Amino acid sequence: MSGAAHADDHAHGHGHGQDAHGHGSFKDYVTGFVLSVILTAIPFWLVMGNVIEDKVVTGVVILALAVVQIVVHMIYFLHMNTKSEGGWTFLALIFTITLVVITLCGSIWVMHHLNTNMMPISAEEMRHAP
């Protein structure tokens, strides 16, 4: 970047650390770090301590905590909110989440149906077949 362009950026508020949404404070980073550690320790404790007997419920709780941790990372480390870049980053995030949910749900659906419809029958089922 030339000296004139760099000076122009600073004059219009586009310089380093002078944008409207900021880069976050030390307190924000510490808060995000502490929340991330807690949101990592809880699932570890749930699994290692066998706290919840039902494995499906444990899996759902872990997935919910993972979603919360993603939100914590986006807010405290990536500084995403509805005001940054005129809301376009938030709109892009919603679009990305929609695509990820469609992809994951579709993949699970396909794998379930492949498992149900394409598994070979067992020897016992063959003996009882007409």
Order of alpha helices (4+ residues) and beta strands (2+ residues): alpha-alpha-alpha-alpha-alpha
